[in-house]
Amino acid sequence: MFNNILTRYGLNPDLYTIQPFGSGLINHTWKISKPDGRPCYILQKINTAVFKEPEAIAANIERLGSYLQAHAPAYLFAGALPTAAGEYLCRNEKNEYFRLFPFIPRSHSIDMVNSPEQAFEAARQFARFTNLLSGFDASLLQITIPQFHDLSLRYQQFLTALAQGNPFRIEDAAGLITYLQDQQHLVETYERIKKDPGFTLRVIHHDTKISNVLFDEHDKGLCVIDLDTVMPGYFISDVGDMMRTYLSPANEEEKDFQQISVRDEFFSAIAKGYLGEMQHVLSAAEKKHFVYAGQFMIYMQALRFLTDHLNNDVYYGARYDGHNFIRAQNQAVLLQQYTAKEELFNEIISTI
């Protein structure tokens, strides 16, 4: 399966072993190693059901890599390697797209945030990435997932599901529906943000889960990886996604909502890590909405899970009956707990 791909990168397939690698849910990934087990490369097949224009991803990453090479050559940029023909994508006879990355020695990733120090390092790396690219014209980037973090769109999709979705599920979810409708002011804030000249469209990662950061052997951040969703966006996308995925010890799959909590020390770590790099880049208007970022992303994910539940699980699918309803409730509980600490979190931001 891989021999022709490796050959096009100038590699002799007989000299390497190939094993599945990582826990990513979208693209398929393999580790390419020497016979002695020493890893050398990461091979990845792009999921074209999600990323419908792989060439756009390749073009974006090439542009960003060229800019960073010119303006921040010391930065460890996790871009793809070219084939022997100088191409950054390799397509096989089945019209499947592959790319090859160097394996960064003495590096590792983690799947769950276990300490405030890890949250700090991750936030610092995502902020550093955006900061180093603050001189790059974000409008040059192609959109790889249209309207990915468009809260207004997600709310409209939610309203459509209420009008056209499964009537039995709509009735059963009445309490949660009312709660999410009552949070519509978060959509109104987003609409104001889009019109506010104090907000800048920046180079934003858009998928800031902890597994998209590489750490060294001392658990210090090295760089961000998985750049497929890097697009123009607002900083609230990256900060909000960290809030959503780092603050609670329980993830979105947790059925026991008593396990969901918002850890103040993790919020402080995210804020200090991010603002340590972006303090002098963000405008006053942006800083004012730092805490809102968490509400923005948690609310959006609650809407998306409930919308899919009402539409009979056509987008995320479901591993058991009511799976997306549980996920939506989970995120609603997280949103409630986060919002209850809004005043405290704004006080924390004011001291940084």
C-alpha positions, 0 to 999 in steps of 0.5 A, spaced: 500 500 500 505 504 501 511 502 497 509 507 491 508 513 496 515 512 499 518 511 493 516 518 491 519 521 497 525 518 495 525 513 500 526 505 499 520 501 502 525 495 504 529 499 509 523 502 513 517 499 517 510 502 518 505 502 524 499 506 525 500 512 530 497 516 534 489 517 536 487 522 531 480 521 529 480 524 522 486 523 518 489 516 518 497 516 521 503 512 521 510 512 523 515 510 519 521 507 522 528 504 521 528 496 522 532 498 529 525 501 531 528 508 531 522 513 528 524 517 522 517 520 519 510 520 520 505 519 514 498 521 514 492 520 509 488 526 509 480 525 510 477 528 504 470 527 507 472 532 512 477 536 508 474 536 501 480 541 498 487 537 500 491 542 495 488 548 499 491 545 506 498 544 502 498 551 499 496 554 506 502 550 510 507 552 504 505 559 505 506 559 512 512 555 512 515 560 507 513 566 512 516 563 518 523 561 515 524 568 513 521 571 519 522 566 525 527 561 522 528 558 529 521 556 530 520 549 529 515 549 524 511 542 523 510 542 515 510 537 510 516 534 506 516 535 499 516 529 494 522 528 490 518 532 485 517 538 489 510 536 491 507 537 498 502 532 497 502 525 494 496 522 490 495 515 489 491 511 484 485 511 488 485 518 489 487 518 496 492 524 498 498 523 503 503 527 506 510 526 509 512 529 515 519 529 519 519 525 526 521 530 531 526 526 536 525 526 543 518 529 542 511 527 545 504 529 545 499 527 550 491 526 550 489 529 556 491 535 560 493 533 567 496 539 570 496 547 570 503 547 567 501 543 561 495 547 560 500 553 560 505 550 555 500 549 550 497 555 551 503 559 550 505 555 544 498 556 540 499 564 542 506 563 540 504 561 533 499 566 532 504 571 534 509 569 530 505 570 524 502 577 526 505 580 520 502 575 515 496 577 511 491 572 514 487 573 507 492 569 503 490 563 507 484 558 503 478 556 507 479 549 509 473 548 513 468 553 511 464 557 517 467 552 521 467 556 528 461 561 525 456 561 531 451 564 528 451 559 523 451 553 528 445 557 532 441 557 525 442 550 524 439 549 531 433 553 529 432 549 523 433 542 527 427 545 532 423 546 526 424 540 522 428 535 526 425 528 530 419 531 534 420 525 539 427 528 541 425 535 540 420 533 546 424 529 550 430 535 550 425 541 551 429 543 558 436 543 554 433 547 548 430 552 553 436 553 556 440 554 550 435 558 547 436 563 553 443 563 551 442 567 545 446 573 547 452 569 546 450 569 539 449 577 539 456 578 542 459 574 536 455 578 531 458 584 534 465 582 534 464 581 527 463 588 526 468 591 531 474 594 528 478 592 534 477 585 532 483 582 527 482 576 523 488 573 525 492 566 523 488 561 528 489 554 529 482 552 530 483 546 533 487 547 540 486 540 543 492 538 547 494 533 543 496 538 537 502 540 541 509 537 541 512 537 548 520 535 549 522 530 555 521 535 560 514 537 558 516 543 555 512 545 549 516 545 542 511 547 537 504 546 535 502 540 530 496 538 525 495 545 521 490 543 517 485 547 520 489 553 520 485 559 517 483 566 518 479 567 524 478 570 531 483 569 537 476 567 541 476 560 537 483 558 539 482 560 547 475 558 547 477 551 545 482 550 550 477 553 555 472 547 553 477 542 553 482 543 558 478 546 564 474 540 566 477 533 568 472 530 565 471 530 557 465 531 553 464 524 553 462 523 560 455 521 562 456 522 570 455 530 570 458 530 577 464 529 574 464 536 570 468 541 574 471 548 572 478 548 575 480 555 576 488 554 576 487 551 569 484 557 567 489 561 570 494 557 566 491 558 560 490 565 561 498 566 563 500 562 557 496 565 552 497 572 554 504 572 555 505 571 548 499 575 545 499 581 551 501 586 546 498 584 540 491 583 542 487 590 542 483 592 548 477 590 545 479 583 544 482 582 551 475 584 554 472 578 551 478 573 553 473 570 558 467 570 553 472 566 548 470 560 553 463 561 553 463 562 545 466 555 544 462 551 549 456 554 547 457 552 540 459 545 541 453 544 545 449 547 540 452 542 535 451 536 539 444 537 540 442 539 533 445 533 531 441 529 536 435 532 533 437 531 526 438 523 528 445 523 529 447 524 521 453 528 522 457 526 528 454 519 529 452 515 535 455 509 539 449 509 543 442 511 543 442 518 545 449 519 545 449 526 542 444 528 547 448 526 553 454 530 549 450 536 549 448 536 556 455 535 558 457 541 554 451 545 557 453 543 564 460 545 563 457 552 560 453 553 566 459 552 571 464 556 567 459 562 566 458 562 574 465 563 574 465 569 569 466 575 574 472 571 578 475 569 571 475 577 569 479 578 575 484 574 574 485 577 567 485 584 570 491 581 574 495 579 568 
